[in-house]
Each structure stands twice: as structure tokens, then as C-alpha cells.
């Protein structure tokens, strides 16, 4: 822990002016120079940052008469300085993994952790916050400033500001160890994915698999083959099947060979649970640390601690909410599974339905029921057309114009593109990077949005927001453009929703601009709201064009997509509740000293929420990166469903106005922009919702969108 300037000077040699100029992480003024950043720059950059920041922090701490301008404003500037240096490192760690980068980050992370604790645990700063909160200036502060100040007070208290001596030492040790465990957890998951393979040499075993998967699997084989191994071709193989979603998901849905599906499924549920990549002990260690941290701070459980920062008032409220959704979807889920079982039996399948059968037979039933083929549908979703339609939708709803600016920004990979956003007057207000395709050797799985740069306006400084949008979709193959599955389109809309909230904010304070400062169980609101537009007929016309014929999606296909929206919604809801309930029970009730393992809790929650049998050897928790890869969703996975109540209700305002009435949706879109998109974390999410809807949220729209009736 960095405690004083003199210790810092003694421990870290001051970097020379020459090194600052040459280090791209320190020297850049505008856009991040991703094309020149290397792992070797990480440690010198954090050292320079520490040397620059410590005197500023010390100066703020010694100010005698705390005010917003003397304490809060310069502290915001310092945190932006930290974000500018450390943010690109964290991003590169997630999208361009390498041994060298991991080694560099392992040296940076403890220094960064200590720096953030130095700020959060500063008693002079905490005292200053309280003096401002209790002083005359409080009444003159705007709501955003009050939210920041109250957030700082809570952050300090949850970071151990009240701890002394051995308790403080132990608490800080726990935080450092937790960060190390999470880095190792993520590395194990990525390495487990990279090192799993199922080699198929007989093309008959690949029967039913979409054509593009043959190319991906052939490329994967050639990438990893030894010199003595034969060269693969898409037509003749061999093929390397992986746990990478563009390969794994189509194989599970379409491969007619049950043994291949079973082997791939078992690889998925055992991911990062075997050998040198085993996360089993890591999980227990993380849960133990979180529990001990919560106890040190005076909470009964980590879930109780986590809920102090959320919209939901307490654990009991969340449990009641999740159980209500479970009750509303239980019968629908049972009916969904029975329908699949009956269909499979009628098709001649006589075995008991196992987890590796459900996606396959569910997809066959969907094709039969709606005459809707996922493979045919993909041909209408080339990425450039999807993006153009998405941008057009955003122009209609929010009055913004999005333009490519690919050569104006250095990027970290050739797949990455850069776009600018202008307001109705043509002034540039934001930008974003899009990294759309899967790179299983170097890129973390899943999809996410993160902040490259926050909106921050203070004095002469005017910093527009920039977002990272990262997906793991199917890449282009030879001359064929990237063709997105419908689920990949939904994912893109989802992440773009996050980005819109980040980029269209009009809050000038970085701490509460965009998604910053928003209670975590409301963060998914805008992202899930945007998914609804994937089922809007006019939008479907805009985002589709057959990659060969250029024809838009036929009306009958649109009708089928709308009809299929609630297909297996019961099973889908129960799956999300399984993750949310497991997360909550682990962080509320798990006792690391008892004989009950986390996997037993996972199994019990599967039994409680699922009609599909769960294998006893299932080790999904070993790759549940949402809750073990960082802190954001720990005791907070329920946030997806909590926020979906808000998003479904908000979208129902557009439905009430008339989705085919462009003038009406422009009007409602303007109001949505002025509330959810512009206000960021400057107001409590419930206040923001009330500004938009004029009332509190209701659960009925969520149930209706899923085809459920409330019990």
C-alpha cells in the first residue's frame, strides 16, 4: 500500500522525461495509440502515473477548508488521469491476451490496487466529504454533485475506512488476494478454452452442421496442427471442434451425431475444472474472501454488502423477486420441455432426453413449428447491413448520426473499426470502437461494453465519451461477409444499448456520466431495452439484406421471427433464474467451513429451477466469469432480470404510442434519451424511471413479453 510521498519516492525510481515521452500509455493526448502499446510499456506507465498522482493527492488531503472545487473537482481529475493510463491495459488484457501481457499486468495490478485503496481509504478525504455533506455548500450542490459525494462516502465505508490496525491490514490483504484470484480465474478459463479440442476426421459425424462451421473448424485445426499432421480442408477435414461460441453453439443445435454433441457438452460443463486450469479451489477461495470481507465490515454476508449499492433494498426482496419469476415461468418451462420430448419421440428418438439433446431437438422443433431455419436466416444479416440499420434506428429514436471513421483511430487488431457520433446540429459528441469477431486464442469469451473515455467537462477540459463494444460473433470466411445469427444480432443491439447510455450522457462529472454511478441492478436496463427493437418489423427490414441477392428479409420471415419470440421462453427464463439464484445463495449462505461445496449449491439450484437434468459432474461454476471473473456481478447476477422489468416497461411506452407510428416513436425516443441516456448516474434509477414513465415500474410487461401470466 502506498502511504506517503517519501515512501513512494524511495521505492520507485522517478521515470525520466524521455521515458514519459516515449511511453505511449503516458504520452498520448487524444486517442489511445493502440498500435504502438506493448506489454513492456505497462510497468513504466504505472510507475509514472504513481509519481504524478501522489503529490496531487497529498495536496488535496492537506486543504483546510473543503469545498466541491477544492476537493471533489480535483479528485475527479485524478481519477480520470488514472483511467487514461490503466484503462487501456485492462482492455488489452481482455482482447489481446498473451504471456507477456499477463506478466506485465501481474506487476501492474498490485500497484493499481494499492493506489485505488489509497484514495478510498484516505481519512483526510473522508473527513472532507463529511464536512461538505454537513456544511452550508451542500444545499447549493446540484443533484449530480450530491450523488457523487454520497457515493464517495459509501465507497469509503465499504472499502474499510473505519478499520484500524490488524483489521485494516487483513482487509487490504484480502482485496489484493481477491484481485489475484480473479486474474488467475480468467486466465484459466481462456487457457482451458484454447486447449480443449475435439478432432473429427469422419465427415459423417459432422452431419447437419452449418457450412461455415466446417471452415472455422478447419482453420482451427490448421492453426494448431503439428508439422507432421495433415493439412485440413473445409471439405475433407480434419476438423477441430472447440468451445468457442461460433463453433460450439451451431454444433449443439445442428449436429445429428449424439456422441459428438455429448463430448462437446461435457467439455463445456467441465471447462476450467481439470488439471492445471482447475478453478475449483479458486471459487472457494473467492467466496471465503468475500465472506470474510463482509464480516470485517459488519455485514452478515457478502450479498448483504453488495445490496447496499443496488436498487433492490435487501436480499429478501431479491429472493422474493426471483421466486416470483420462477413461479410465473415454471409451468411454461415444463410445457416447453414436454413439447420437445414429444417431438423427439415422434421423430424416432427413444432415449431419455439429456442436456446435449435439448438444443438439437429444440432447434428441430422450431424449424418444424415456424418453418424457420437459423442457417437461412443468417444469410440476411451481414454485419454491414445490420450496423447501417442499427445506426438508422438510433437516428430515428435519438436524433444522432453515426459515421465510420476507421482511419482516424489506431486500433489493437485489424478486425476493429472506429465510429463517430454527431448530434442533431452535426457536432461530434462521442465515438466508439467495435471489435465484433471471435478470436479464441487471445480474446475473452462473451460480449461487453466498457469505457475507453468518460464524458468529463471541467474548466477548459472538454472530454467526449468513447466506448469499447466487444462481441465474439462469427467472423467473415474467405469471400463471404460476416453473417450474424439472430442471437448475435440481439447481442450486438444489447451491447450497443450499453454504449448509448455511455455515449449520449449529458452529465459533465465523470463519476456519474454514462453508466458510471448507476446502481448495478439498473445497468442492464438500456441494453435489454435495445434488444426489443430486433422484433420490430420496420427495424428488421432496415437491418437485413441477403448477402447475395440484396433482398430484404421477406415479410413471412419477419412474421415467423415475431411468432417465435416466446418459443421456449419458459426454459430461457428458468435458465437465467438458475444463474441468479445460485449466485445469490453462494454469496448469502455458503459456508466455506461446511461440508457443502459450491457445486452442491449449483446442483440444488439446478434442481429447483430446471426441468432439464443436471449432471452431478457439472462444473459450470469453474467458468462462471460473471461472478468470479470480477466483482461487478458477484451477488448481482439477478440484475439482468431486475433491469428487464424496467426495460420491458419502458419499451411498452413505445408500444402504447404505436410502433408503426414513426412520429410517435420519435417523440417517445426523445423522452427516453433525455432520461435514461442523458442523466447517467446523476439521479437514482427509480427517479429516472419515474421521469420517463410518470410512475413506478410494473412487472406485467416483462411477463407479457415472455408470454407468461402472473400467478
DAGI-V519392 format. One record per run of one state. SS is the DSSP state (H for helix, E for strand, L for the rest). FROM is the first residue (numbers start at 1). LEN is the number of residues. Records with the same first field share a line. If there is no record, write none. Layout:
SS = FROM-LEN, FROM-LEN
//
This chain:
L = 1-4, 12-5, 23-1, 28-12, 62-6, 96-3, 121-2, 135-1, 141-2, 159-6, 196-2, 201-2, 207-4, 225-8, 234-3, 238-1, 242-3, 255-3, 270-5, 278-2, 297-5, 308-7, 347-8, 371-3, 379-2, 399-2, 405-12, 423-5, 438-10, 454-2, 459-2, 464-1, 474-3, 478-2, 481-2, 484-2, 504-6, 513-7, 523-2, 536-1, 543-2, 546-9, 567-2, 589-9, 610-10, 624-1, 629-10, 658-4, 678-7, 694-6, 706-6
H = 5-7, 17-6, 24-4, 40-22, 68-28, 99-22, 123-12, 136-5, 143-16, 165-31, 203-4, 211-14, 245-10, 258-12, 275-3, 280-17, 302-6, 315-32, 355-16, 374-5, 383-16, 486-18, 510-3, 520-3, 525-11, 537-6, 555-12, 569-20, 598-12, 620-4, 625-4, 639-19, 662-16, 685-9, 700-6
E = 198-3, 233-1, 237-1, 239-3, 381-2, 401-4, 417-6, 428-10, 448-6, 456-3, 461-3, 465-9, 477-1, 480-1, 483-1, 545-1
//
